[in-house]
Amino acid sequence: MSPTSETPADGQGDEHDHNHPTVDTVEAVVRRQMSAGLGGVRGMLEAGVPGLVFTIAWLVFKDLKVALIASAATAAVFLLVRLVQRSSLQYVGNAIFGILIGFAVVRLAQSMGGTAEEQALAYFLPGILISIGYTVVVGGLCLIGWPIFGFFIGMASGDPLEWHQDKQIVKLCSRLTWLFLAPGAIGAAIQGPIWFLAWSGTIDRDWAILALGILRTGLGWALRIACYGTMIWLLARNHTPVQGRPQDA
C-alpha cells in the first residue's frame, strides 16, 4: 500500500487526511482541483448568462444603458442566491468583474465619440483580449514544460515543484492544459476577426454583436463541454502515480 493511499494505517486516519493527499494518482488530484476550480454547470451559467442578457437586451432595445443594467441585474440575482445559500461567490464575482471591465471600456468608447453600436462592440473587447493574453501566457508556459495543471499537483503534495521531475506527470498536465485553453483560444480566433471587421465598418455591427453574443455563450459552452469532457476521460484512466510511485498490486 502506498503512503498516500486512501486506507489510513495505524488508526491515524484523521491526522493523515489533514496533512497529506488522500489519493495516490495524478488524475485523482487533478479531478479534485478541477471540481473546486471550474464551478461545474452552475459556474459556467453564472459566468456566461450576464453577457448573453446584455446581447439580447441590446438587440431588442438598442439602448446601451438598458443592456448594461439588465446584464448587471442578472449577475446581482446570481449573487443574491449565492449569499442566501452561503456558497462560494467566486464565479459570480468573475461575471461581475467582467461586467465592470466591459462598462469601463464602453465609457471609454463613449468618451472618444463612439456611436452606440461602437460602444456595444466595445463591451466584447475585454473578453477577447483576456482570452488571447491568457492563451499566450499559459500556452507559453506549457510549451517550455511548465503546464499550469502541474501546480495543482504541487498544491496537493505540499511541494510546488517536485511534480516537474516526473515526465509522465508533465506530459499528462500538458495535455490537460491545452484542452483547458482550447475553448478560449478557439473563441478568440473566431470572435477577434468579427469584432475587427465590425469596428472597421466592413460588416454590419448589429449582426456582429449578435454573432459575438452567440459565439461567446453558445459556442463557448459547447467547446467547454467538449474539452472538459475529454479532460474527464483522460483523468478517468487513473494510472499516473503521484511523484512516480507505483500503483498497488
N, C-alpha and C positions, 0 to 999 in steps of 0.2 A: 504493500500500500504506500503510495507516495505521500510525502509530508503534507501536501496540500489537498489531499482527497477529502471528500465530503463526509467521511466517517471519522469522528474525532477519536483519539486514543487516550487511555488512562483517565477517562472521565473528565477531560479538560475541554469539553465542547464549547462552553460559553466563552472561556478565555481565548480559545482558538479562533472562534468566529469573529471576535472583536479585533484581533491583532493580525490575522492572516487571511488571504483569499481562501474561500471555501470551494474553489474549483481547481481542476488540475489541467485544463486545456486553455489555449489562447482563445478558441472560439467561444467558450463559456464566459470568459472575462469580457470579451467584446460585446457579446449579446447583452450582458447585464448593463454595460456602459451605454450601449445604443438605446436600450429601453429607457434609461434615465435621461438621455440627451436629446432624442429626436421627438419625443412627445406623442408618438403614435398618430392615429387619425385625428384625435381632438387637437393636438398641437398643430397639425397641418391646416385644419379648418380655421383655427384662431389666427394663424399667420396669413392665410390666403383670402378668407372671406371679406375682410375690410377693403382690400384692393378691388375685389370683384364688385362690391357695392359701389365703390367710387366710380368704376367704369359704367355701370348700369345707370346710376344717378346722373352722370354727366350726359350720357346719350339721350336720356329721357327728358331732362330739364334744361340742358345746355346752360347750366348755372354752376360755375366752379365752386362758389360758396356752399351751395346745396350739396354738391358731391362730396366736398371735404367734411361737411357736418355729418352727412349720412355715414361716411366711412368711419369717422371718429366715434359716432354714436354706436355703431356696430361693435367696435373694439371695446367701448365702455360697457356694453352689455356683457360681453365675454369676461371683462374684468370683474364686474359685479358678481357674476356667477362664481368665479374663482374665489372671490373674497368671502362669499357666503359659505362656500364649501371648504374654505381654509386650505386650498390646494395651491400648488406652485403657480406663481404669476409669470414665470419665465417666458412662456410662449405668447401670452397676451402682451407682455412687455415688449417683446420683439416687434409685434404688429404695431403697437403704439409708437415705438421708436421710429419705425418705418414711415408711419403717417406724419410724424413731426418733421422728419427729414424731407419728405415729399412736400409738405406745406412750406418749409423754408425755401425749397427750390422754386416752388410756384410763386412765392412772393418775390424772389429774385428775378424771375422771368417777367413778372408784372412791373417791377421797378425799372426794368430795361425796355419797357414799352411793348412787351409781347402781347399778342392777341389772346383772346380767351382759349382758342384752340392750342396755341403755343404753350400757354400756361398749363393746360390739361396734359399736354405731351410731357412737359417738364416733370410732372408728378411721377412718371415712369422711369425717368433717367437715373435716379439714385440706385434703384434696384438692379438696373442693367450694369452700371459701373461697379457696384459692390460685387456682383456675380463675376465680372471679369477680373477684378482685383483679387478676389478670394481664390479663383481658379488659378491665376498666375502664381500667387504666393504658395498656396498649398500644393498645387501641381509641381511647382519648382522644388519644394522640399521632398516630394515623392521621387522626383527624377534623380535627386542626389542621394537617395536611400534613407530618408528620414520621414516616412509617411506618418501623418498625424495619428492614425489609429494605433501606432506603436506606443504612443504616450498613454493610451488607455491601459495598455498592459503595464506600463510603468507605474501608473497611479494605483493599480490593483496590487502590484507586487511589492510596492514600497521603494523600488529603485527605478527612477525615471528613465535611466539609460541602459540598463542591463539587457533589455529585450533586443537591443540593436546588435548584440553579439551573436544572435541566433538567426541564421539566414532563412530558415523556414518561417520564422515569425515575421521577418522583414518582408518576405515575399507575400505572405497572406495579407499583412496590413497594407501593402502597396495595392493589391487588388481591391481591397475594401475601400481604400481612399479614392481610387479612380472611379469606382462605382458611386461613391458618395458625391464626388464632384460632377459627375456626368449630367445630372438634371440642370444644374445652374449653368454649366458651360454650354450645353446644347441650347438652353433657353436664351442665353445672352447672344449666342451666334446667330439665332433667328431673329430675336427682337431688336438687336442692335441695328441691322440694316433697315428694318422697317421704321424704326424711330428716326434714323438719319434721313431717310427719303421723305418722311412726313415733315420733319423740321425744315428741310430744304424746299418743301413745297412741290416735290416731284410727284407725290401721291396724295390722295385725299386724306385730310387729317382726321376727320371723323371715322373713316374706315380704319385708319391706322390705330386710333385709340381703341376701337372695338377689337381689332386683331391683337393688340398688345394685352388687353384685358383677358381675352380668351387664352392666349399663349401663356400668360403669366400664371393663370389659375388652372385652366383645363389641361393644357399640355404639361404644365409644371407638375400637377398632381399625378398625371398618368406616368410621366417619366420617373417620378419619385417612387411610385408604387412598383414599377418595373425594376428599377435599380435596387431599391431596398429589398424587394423580393429575392433578387439574385444574391444580395448580401446575406440574407437569411439562409438561403440554400447553401452558400459557402460555409456559413457558421454552423449549420446543422450537421455537417460532416464530423465535427468534433474530434479531430485527430492530431492537432498540433500541440504537443506538451508545452506547458509554461516553462521557460528557462531550459528548454531542451530535455526535460525529464521524460523518461519512457512512461507510457501508459501501463496501468496494472494489467497483469496477465489474466 
